[in-house]
Amino acid sequence: MVILNVKRGDESLFLYETSVNTATDTVIRELISVFNGRLKIQRLCMEIEELADHGTMLPAEMIGLNDDQIEELKLKDSFADRCIPMGGFTFNKDPLCRRNGQQPNEAMRKVLTKAMADAKAMVDKKLVKTSSNLTLKIVEEAINILRGAVTIVYPMKLPPHDTIQMEFVNMEDLSGTQASKEVIEPSKAQLWFAGRQVLPGKQLSEYLGNNDKTKVVVKLNQLGEGPPGREQVMTEQFRRQMMAAEYRRQEELKLLNRTIKAELCHAK
C-alpha cells in the first residue's frame, strides 16, 4: 500500500494509506473527508471547552446582550431549565455572552476534558512523525467520543441551536467565520503531486507509478488557489548537516596542507 503524506501548504497534517490502483476520485474524496473531519474535531473541542466553563449556548436573539438588555427586551432562555448538566451546576458567567453560565460540576467537566484530550490525540498532526496513518473511521470514532461525553453530561441533549449540537448533526453554519476559510469544499477540492494536479477520472498509478510500497507527499487545496509551492529539495536539517560536513572537509584539507608543508620544510 502507498502512504500519502498529506499537506496543506507546507504543513504535514496526516498520513493516509491507499493503493496506486485506487481511482483518483475516491482518493480525493476520502482525503477531503479526513481533512474536514479533523477541522470539525478542532471546532468541537473549542466549543466543548466553552461548554465545560459556561454551559449551553443562548438562543440567537440573546447572544451578545447583557443582563439589563435581556430584561428590557423580556427575553428568556427556554432551554435553560431543560438542558441542565448531570449533577447540577454552578453559575459562571460567560464574558462573551454566548452561553448561559450554567457550568457543569467538576466531575462532569473532567468527562468533557478527557474526551477532548482523547479526540485531539487521535487526529494530532504529530502522528505523522510516528508513521501512524489516519483513516476516516478514526476521525468518526473521535467525533463519537466527543458525542458520548456530551451525552453523559447532558443526557437530555443540548439545545438544537447550540453549535456543538449542530456540529454533531452536520448542520453547522460556518458562514462569516474564520473556520469557513479553512474547510475545503469537496466540489472545489484539488490534489497535487510533484507539481502536477491529480485529476479525477484516472487511476492513482498514472501519477505515482506502479510501486505500491512507497511514501509520497501530496498537497490539498481548492479551486482558485493555484498550484501549491513545490517541496524543498532538501530539508533545513539536511542542509545544515551538509554545511557541517563541508566545513569539516575544509578543515581537514587545511590540516593536511599544513602537515605536507611541515614535512617538506623538514626534508629540506
Disulfide bonds with the S-S distance in Angstrom:
none
